[in-house]
């Protein structure tokens, strides 16, 4: 079971590396890692389990965040009512297209690997078209928008060696594009 002590923290070079693609079939090691990453997200969103194991709630977890520089990320995205609107594990994801219109979360973003609060809007594409493989090697192309697109962008950027605060405008952290979608 992945615990907070297993989460790679900001400052570790693995978080700034470009992760390596995986080949199929996935080894037992990577199958187990994918299962454990999704299990962390499920457990972290369950208030009782999260409290018992002192887990910070997460909606996405990329392999570099557990010290593995490979292109794999688990996503478990709920809506405001707590219902899961997207759940899958991306292997070797690629963003095929993205909207010009930007979106951000009203409260900013956080990250399991970043222990401090970093204020500012994290502008990301409001819509994404993503190509990826499931852990079983099934090829998929999906379209995401709003909150699920933000989560997917955040996780895919982990695989490219970027952290959320790289996207915050350093001169004006709360600057919004005129037509930006703000998600509450």
N, C-alpha and C positions, 0 to 999 in steps of 0.2 A: 504494500500500500504506500503510495506516495504521500508524504507529509510535508509540511512547510519547510522542515530542515533539508528536504531533498530538492527544493526549488533553488535554481541558480540565481544569484543576486547580481544586480547591476554592478559593473566593475569587472566581472569575470569575462575574459576575452571570448569565450564561446558565444556570448550574446552578440558580439560584433562581427562574427564570422559569417560568410555566406555558407549555408548548410548544403551538404552534398545530397544529390538525388539518391533515392533507393531503387533497387531492382527487385523484380518479382520472380518467383514467389518470395514474400517477405520471410526472413529467417524467424525462427521461434523467438529469438531475442526481441525483434522489432514487433512481432505480433503481441508479445507480452507487454512491451512498452506502450503500444497503442491502447491496449485494454486498460492498463494502469493509469494512463493519462485521462481516458474517459471516466474511469472510476473516480479519479480525484475530483473531476468537475461535478459528477453526480453527488458525491459525498459532500463537497463544499457548498452545494446548493441546498442540502438538507440541514435545517437549523440544528437538529439534535446531534447528528454525526459531526457537523462542523464544530459545534461547541465542544463536544467530547474530545476531538482530536486537534482543536485549535487551528482549524483550516480557514484561510481567507477565501471568501467566495470568489469563484472564477467562472467565466463563460467560455474561455478558450485557454488552451495550454499547448505551446509549441515544444517540440523535442529539445531545442537548445535551452529551454528553461529548466530542463532536467539533465543538462550536461551532455546531451547527444546532438552533435552537429549534423543532423540529417533532416531532410525535407518532409516532416510529418507534423501535423497539428490537429488536436482534438477540439471540436466546437460543440457546445451545448448551450444554445441561446434561448432563454425564456422571453415571453412578452411581459407586459406590466402586471398581468394577472398570474404570472408564474407558470403559464403553460409553455411547453417547449415548442418553439416555432422552427428551429433548425438543429439537427443533431447529426454529425458525421465526423469522420476523421479524414483529413486531406493527406494524401501522399503525393509528393511532387506537384503541388498546385501551381497553376499559372493563370494570371489574370489576362484574359483575352481582350476585354474592353472595359472601359469605365466611363461613367457619366461625367460631363463637364460640371454639372451641378454638384456642389460640395455639401457635406453634412457633418454635423458634430453632435456630441452629447452635451446637453446643457450643463452638466456637472463636471465636464472634462472626462478624461480617461485615467484609469489606473492600470497597474500591471502587477502580477504576482511576484515578478522579479525586481520591482522597484518599491522599496520600503517607505519612501517619503511621498507626500502629496506634492504634485507639480501642477500649479494652477495654469489654466489657459485652455482655449479651444483647440482641439486636435482636428483639423480639417481633413476630411477624407472624401473620396467619391461617394455619392449617394447610392449609386447603382453599380454593380459589378457583374461581369460574366466571367465565370471561373471554370477552368478545365482542371480536373484532378483524377486521381485513382483512389478507390477505397482500399482498405487494408487487404481485401481479397483480390485486388487487382482489377476490379471493375472500373472501366473508364466512364467518367461522368462529366457533363457540362451543365452548369446551373447558372441561374440568375438570382442575385440577392439584392435587396434594397433596404434602405434605412438601417435600423440597428443590426440585423444580421450581416449586412454588407460592411458595417463599421468593424464588427468583431472579426469577420473574415480578413479584412484588410490588415487589422492589427496583428493577427496571427501570421499571415503570409509575410508581413514585414519582418517578423522575428526570424523567418527563414532566410531573409536577405541581409541580416545583421543590423536592422534598424529597431529603435525603440520609439514608443509613442511620442515622447517629448521632443524628438527630432522634428516633428511636424508642427510644433507650437511656434507661432510668430514671435521671435525673440524681442522685436521692437515694440510690439503691441499684442500681448498674449490673448486678449479678448476681442481682437479684430474679427469681424464676420464679413464674409462676402455678401453682397446685396441680396442675392437670391439663395443663400445657403439655407438648408433645412436644419433646424435645431430640434433635436430629439430629446423629449423630456421623459 
